[in-house]
């Protein structure tokens, strides 16, 4: 995972279909923490495993799966 050092707050996360999944809030261990203020988040932080990341291009993180599947796989905050 050579791209981990490139992950930073504010990057857009998209699926393999280029559909919007969320916006990075932070990197928490092996998980991308997505902003709860993102319109796709519904007011809740969501987490995605770094194993789903295929790469980073500029300001965009692209996943190995389409956006809808990524949203099915994300976990919600436990607050």
DSSP file (Angstrom, degrees, kcal/mol; ACC not computed):
  #  RESIDUE AA STRUCTURE BP1 BP2  ACC     N-H-->O    O-->H-N    N-H-->O    O-->H-N    TCO  KAPPA ALPHA  PHI   PSI    X-CA   Y-CA   Z-CA
    1    1 A X    >         0   0    0      0, 0.0     3,-1.2     0, 0.0     4,-0.2   0.000 360.0 360.0 360.0  72.4    0.0    0.0    0.0
    2    2 A X  T 3   +     0   0    0      1,-0.2     3,-0.5     2,-0.1     4,-0.1   0.657 360.0  65.7 -69.5 -16.0    2.4    2.6   -1.2
    3    3 A X  T >> S+     0   0    0      1,-0.2     3,-2.4     2,-0.1     4,-0.6   0.570  70.9  94.3 -84.8  -9.4   -0.4    5.2   -1.4
    4    4 A X  G X4 S+     0   0    0     -3,-1.2     3,-1.3     1,-0.3    -1,-0.2   0.849  80.7  56.5 -55.8 -38.9   -1.1    5.4    2.3
    5    5 A X  G 34 S+     0   0    0     -3,-0.5    -1,-0.3     1,-0.2    -2,-0.1   0.634 102.7  57.8 -69.2 -11.5    1.2    8.4    2.8
    6    6 A X  G <4 S+     0   0    0     -3,-2.4     2,-0.3    -4,-0.1    -1,-0.2   0.571  80.7 105.4 -91.3 -11.5   -0.8   10.3    0.2
    7    7 A X    <<  +     0   0    0     -3,-1.3     2,-0.3    -4,-0.6    20,-0.1  -0.557  45.9 154.8 -76.0 128.2   -4.1   10.0    2.0
    8    8 A X    >   -     0   0    0     -2,-0.3     3,-1.5    18,-0.1    16,-0.2  -0.966  47.8 -72.4-149.2 162.8   -5.1   13.2    3.7
    9    9 A X  T 3  S+     0   0    0     -2,-0.3    16,-0.2     1,-0.2     3,-0.1  -0.254 111.4  29.2 -56.5 138.6   -8.2   15.0    4.9
   10   10 A X  T 3  S+     0   0    0     14,-2.8    -1,-0.2     1,-0.3     2,-0.1   0.274  79.0 136.4  96.1 -10.2  -10.4   16.4    2.1
   11   11 A X    <   -     0   0    0     -3,-1.5    13,-2.8    13,-0.1    -1,-0.3  -0.468  55.4-121.3 -69.6 141.3   -9.7   13.9   -0.6
   12   12 A X  E     -Ab  23  60A   0     47,-2.5    49,-3.4    11,-0.2     2,-0.5  -0.625  19.5-147.0 -80.7 141.6  -12.8   12.7   -2.5
   13   13 A X  E     +Ab  22  61A   0      9,-3.2     8,-3.0    -2,-0.3     9,-1.6  -0.953  22.4 176.3-111.0 124.6  -13.5    9.0   -2.4
   14   14 A X  E     -Ab  20  62A   0     47,-3.0    49,-2.1    -2,-0.5     6,-0.2  -0.903  25.9-117.8-126.4 155.8  -15.1    7.5   -5.5
   15   15 A X    >   -     0   0    0      4,-2.6     3,-2.3    -2,-0.3    51,-0.3  -0.233  42.4 -92.7 -79.7 175.9  -16.1    4.0   -6.6
   16   16 A X  T 3  S+     0   0    0     49,-2.1    50,-0.2     1,-0.3    -1,-0.1   0.725 130.8  56.9 -62.3 -20.8  -14.7    2.2   -9.6
   17   17 A X  T 3  S-     0   0    0     48,-0.2    -1,-0.3     2,-0.1     3,-0.1   0.327 120.5-112.7 -89.9   5.5  -17.6    3.6  -11.5
   18   18 A X    <   +     0   0    0     -3,-2.3     2,-0.2     1,-0.3    -2,-0.1   0.505  68.5 147.9  72.8   8.1  -16.5    7.1  -10.5
   19   19 A X        -     0   0    0      1,-0.1    -4,-2.6    -5,-0.0    -1,-0.3  -0.507  56.3-102.3 -72.4 140.9  -19.6    7.5   -8.3
   20   20 A X  E     +A   14   0A   0     -6,-0.2    -6,-0.2    -2,-0.2    -1,-0.1  -0.433  43.6 167.6 -68.0 131.3  -19.2    9.6   -5.2
   21   21 A X  E     -     0   0A   0     -8,-3.0     2,-0.3     1,-0.4    -7,-0.2   0.719  54.8 -70.8-109.6 -41.1  -18.7    7.7   -2.0
   22   22 A X  E     -A   13   0A   0     -9,-1.6    -9,-3.2    17,-0.0    -1,-0.4  -0.986  43.6 -81.0 172.5-168.4  -17.5   10.3    0.5
   23   23 A X  E     -A   12   0A   0     -2,-0.3    12,-3.1    12,-0.2   -11,-0.2  -0.992  45.1-107.8-129.6 135.0  -14.8   12.7    1.6
   24   24 A X  E     +D   34   0B   0    -13,-2.8   -14,-2.8    -2,-0.4    10,-0.3  -0.408  34.5 171.7 -66.0 129.5  -11.8   11.7    3.8
   25   25 A X  E     -     0   0B   0      8,-3.6     2,-0.3     1,-0.4     9,-0.2   0.749  66.7 -32.8 -98.7 -42.2  -12.0   13.0    7.3
   26   26 A X  E     -D   33   0B   0      7,-1.7     7,-3.0   -18,-0.1     2,-0.6  -0.979  53.5-106.1-166.7 168.3   -9.0   11.0    8.6
   27   27 A X  E     -D   32   0B   0     -2,-0.3     2,-0.6     5,-0.2     5,-0.2  -0.964  32.7-172.8-106.5 120.8   -7.0    7.8    8.4
   28   28 A X  E >   -D   31   0B   0      3,-2.9     3,-1.8    -2,-0.6     2,-0.3  -0.880  56.6 -65.2-119.6  96.9   -7.7    5.6   11.4
   29   29 A X  T 3  S-     0   0    0     -2,-0.6     0, 0.0     1,-0.3     0, 0.0  -0.478 119.4 -13.8  62.4-120.2   -5.4    2.6   11.4
   30   30 A X  T 3  S+     0   0    0     -2,-0.3    20,-2.6    -3,-0.1     2,-0.4   0.093 123.8  89.9 -98.6  20.3   -6.4    0.5    8.3
   31   31 A X  E <   -DE  28  49B   0     -3,-1.8    -3,-2.9    18,-0.2     2,-0.6  -0.940  69.3-136.4-123.7 140.5   -9.6    2.4    7.8
   32   32 A X  E     -DE  27  48B   0     16,-3.3    16,-1.9    -2,-0.4     2,-0.6  -0.831  22.7-149.1 -85.1 124.0  -10.6    5.5    5.9
   33   33 A X  E     -DE  26  47B   0     -7,-3.0    -8,-3.6    -2,-0.6    -7,-1.7  -0.872  13.5-151.1 -95.7 122.2  -12.8    7.6    8.1
   34   34 A X  E     -DE  24  46B   0     12,-3.4    12,-0.8    -2,-0.6   -10,-0.2  -0.717  23.7 -98.2 -97.6 144.9  -15.3    9.6    5.9
   35   35 A X    >   -     0   0    0    -12,-3.1     3,-0.7    -2,-0.3   -12,-0.2  -0.294  17.4-149.1 -61.4 135.8  -16.8   12.9    6.9
   36   36 A X  T 3  S+     0   0    0      1,-0.2     7,-0.9     7,-0.2     8,-0.2   0.672  97.1  63.8 -77.8 -15.8  -20.2   12.8    8.4
   37   37 A X  T 3  S+     0   0    0      6,-0.1    -1,-0.2     5,-0.1     2,-0.1   0.533  77.0 109.6 -84.0  -5.8  -20.9   16.3    6.9
   38   38 A X  S X>>S-     0   0    0     -3,-0.7     3,-2.0   -15,-0.2     4,-0.6  -0.475  79.7-123.6 -68.1 139.2  -20.6   14.9    3.4
   39   39 A X  T 345S+     0   0    0      1,-0.3     3,-0.5     2,-0.2    -1,-0.1   0.804 111.4  53.8 -54.9 -30.2  -23.9   14.8    1.6
   40   40 A X  T 345S+     0   0    0      1,-0.2    -1,-0.3     2,-0.1    -4,-0.1   0.614  97.2  68.8 -78.6 -11.4  -23.6   11.0    1.0
   41   41 A X  T X45S-     0   0    0     -3,-2.0     3,-0.9    -6,-0.1    -1,-0.2   0.697  88.1-140.0 -86.1 -20.1  -22.9   10.3    4.7
   42   42 A X  T 3<5S-     0   0    0     -4,-0.6    -3,-0.1    -3,-0.5    -5,-0.1   0.811  70.4 -56.9  64.4  28.7  -26.4   11.1    6.1
   43   43 A X  T 3 <S+     0   0    0     -7,-0.9     2,-0.4    -5,-0.5    -1,-0.2   0.637 115.7 104.8  80.8  14.2  -24.8   12.8    9.2
   44   44 A X  S <  S-     0   0    0     -3,-0.9    -1,-0.2    -8,-0.2     2,-0.2  -0.981  72.3-117.6-130.0 138.8  -22.8    9.7   10.3
   45   45 A X        -     0   0    0     -2,-0.4    32,-1.7    -3,-0.1     2,-0.3  -0.520  34.3-163.3 -66.2 141.2  -19.1    8.9   10.0
   46   46 A X  E     -EF  34  76B   0    -12,-0.8   -12,-3.4    30,-0.2     2,-0.4  -0.927   5.0-147.4-125.6 154.5  -18.5    5.9    7.9
   47   47 A X  E     -EF  33  75B   0     28,-2.6    28,-2.1    -2,-0.3     2,-0.4  -0.968   9.3-170.0-126.8 137.3  -15.3    3.7    7.6
   48   48 A X  E     -E   32   0B   0    -16,-1.9   -16,-3.3    -2,-0.4     2,-0.1  -0.979  29.3-112.5-126.0 139.9  -13.9    1.8    4.7
   49   49 A X  E >   -E   31   0B   0     -2,-0.4     3,-2.0   -18,-0.2   -18,-0.2  -0.453  20.9-129.9 -68.4 138.1  -11.1   -0.7    4.7
   50   50 A X  G >  S+     0   0    0    -20,-2.6     3,-1.9     1,-0.3    -1,-0.1   0.737 102.7  76.7 -60.6 -22.4   -7.9    0.5    3.0
   51   51 A X  G 3  S+     0   0    0    -21,-0.3    -1,-0.3     1,-0.3   -20,-0.1   0.703  86.6  61.9 -62.4 -18.2   -7.9   -2.8    1.1
   52   52 A X  G <  S+     0   0    0     -3,-2.0    12,-3.0    11,-0.1     2,-0.4   0.590  81.2 102.0 -82.4 -10.8  -10.7   -1.4   -1.1
   53   53 A X  E <   +C   63   0A   0     -3,-1.9    10,-0.3    10,-0.2     3,-0.1  -0.604  43.3 179.0 -80.4 127.0   -8.4    1.5   -2.4
   54   54 A X  E     -     0   0A   0      8,-3.0     2,-0.3    -2,-0.4     9,-0.2   0.720  61.3 -48.4 -95.7 -25.7   -7.1    0.9   -5.9
   55   55 A X  E     -C   62   0A   0      7,-1.5     7,-2.7   -52,-0.0     2,-0.4  -0.967  44.7-106.7 171.9 174.2   -5.2    4.2   -6.1
   56   56 A X  E     -C   61   0A   0     -2,-0.3     2,-0.4     5,-0.2     5,-0.2  -0.994  22.6-178.0-128.3 131.1   -5.0    8.0   -5.7
   57   57 A X  E >   -C   60   0A   0      3,-2.8     3,-1.4    -2,-0.4     2,-0.5  -0.920  62.9 -56.4-131.0 105.7   -5.0   10.4   -8.5
   58   58 A X  T 3  S-     0   0    0     -2,-0.4   -47,-0.0     1,-0.2     0, 0.0  -0.501 124.0 -10.1  66.3-114.3   -4.6   14.1   -7.5
   59   59 A X  T 3  S+     0   0    0     -2,-0.5   -47,-2.5   -48,-0.1     2,-0.4   0.150 120.8  87.4-102.8  16.2   -7.5   14.9   -5.1
   60   60 A X  E <   -bC  12  57A   0     -3,-1.4    -3,-2.8   -49,-0.2     2,-0.5  -0.966  56.5-158.0-128.4 130.2   -9.4   11.6   -5.7
   61   61 A X  E     -bC  13  56A   0    -49,-3.4   -47,-3.0    -2,-0.4     2,-0.4  -0.911  19.1-155.0 -98.9 125.6   -9.1    8.2   -4.1
   62   62 A X  E     -bC  14  55A   0     -7,-2.7    -8,-3.0    -2,-0.5    -7,-1.5  -0.867   5.4-146.7-105.8 136.7  -10.5    5.4   -6.3
   63   63 A X  E     - C   0  53A   0    -49,-2.1   -10,-0.2    -2,-0.4   -45,-0.1  -0.526  20.5-123.2 -96.7 164.4  -11.9    2.2   -4.9
   64   64 A X  S    S+     0   0    0    -12,-3.0     2,-0.3    -2,-0.2   -11,-0.1   0.617  95.0  55.6 -78.4 -14.6  -11.8   -1.3   -6.4
   65   65 A X  S    S-     0   0    0    -13,-0.3   -49,-2.1     1,-0.1    -2,-0.2  -0.809  96.1 -92.3-119.8 157.5  -15.6   -1.6   -6.2
   66   66 A X     >  -     0   0    0    -51,-0.3     4,-2.3    -2,-0.3     3,-0.3  -0.232  43.6-104.7 -63.4 159.8  -18.5    0.6   -7.5
   67   67 A X  H  > S+     0   0    0      1,-0.2     4,-2.2     2,-0.2     5,-0.2   0.883 119.0  53.3 -55.3 -45.0  -19.9    3.3   -5.2
   68   68 A X  H  > S+     0   0    0      1,-0.2     4,-1.3     2,-0.2    -1,-0.2   0.899 110.8  46.8 -61.5 -40.5  -23.0    1.4   -4.3
   69   69 A X  H  > S+     0   0    0     -3,-0.3     4,-1.6     2,-0.2    -1,-0.2   0.886 109.2  54.5 -69.0 -38.1  -21.0   -1.6   -3.2
   70   70 A X  H  X S+     0   0    0     -4,-2.3     4,-1.4     1,-0.2    -2,-0.2   0.909 107.4  50.6 -60.2 -41.6  -18.7    0.5   -1.2
   71   71 A X  H  < S+     0   0    0     -4,-2.2    -1,-0.2     1,-0.2    -2,-0.2   0.802 108.1  52.8 -68.2 -28.6  -21.6    2.0    0.7
   72   72 A X  H  < S+     0   0    0     -4,-1.3    -1,-0.2    -5,-0.2    -2,-0.2   0.817 113.3  45.0 -71.4 -30.3  -22.9   -1.5    1.4
   73   73 A X  H  < S+     0   0    0     -4,-1.6    -2,-0.2    -3,-0.2    -1,-0.2   0.654  89.3 104.3 -89.1 -18.1  -19.5   -2.4    2.8
   74   74 A X     <  -     0   0    0     -4,-1.4     2,-0.3    -5,-0.1   -26,-0.2  -0.280  61.1-140.0 -69.7 153.0  -18.8    0.6    5.0
   75   75 A X  E     -F   47   0B   0    -28,-2.1   -28,-2.6     1,-0.0     2,-0.2  -0.825  15.2-127.7-108.2 152.4  -19.2    0.5    8.7
   76   76 A X  E     -F   46   0B   0     -2,-0.3   -30,-0.2   -30,-0.2   -32,-0.0  -0.574  32.9 -87.5 -97.1 160.8  -20.7    3.3   10.8
   77   77 A X        -     0   0    0    -32,-1.7    -1,-0.1    -2,-0.2   -30,-0.0  -0.243  28.8-137.1 -61.7 154.3  -19.3    5.0   13.8
   78   78 A X              0   0    0      1,-0.2    -1,-0.1    -3,-0.1    -2,-0.0  -0.054 360.0 360.0-106.6  32.2  -20.0    3.3   17.1
   79   79 A X              0   0    0      0, 0.0    -1,-0.2     0, 0.0    -2,-0.0   0.453 360.0 360.0 -84.9 360.0  -20.8    6.5   19.0
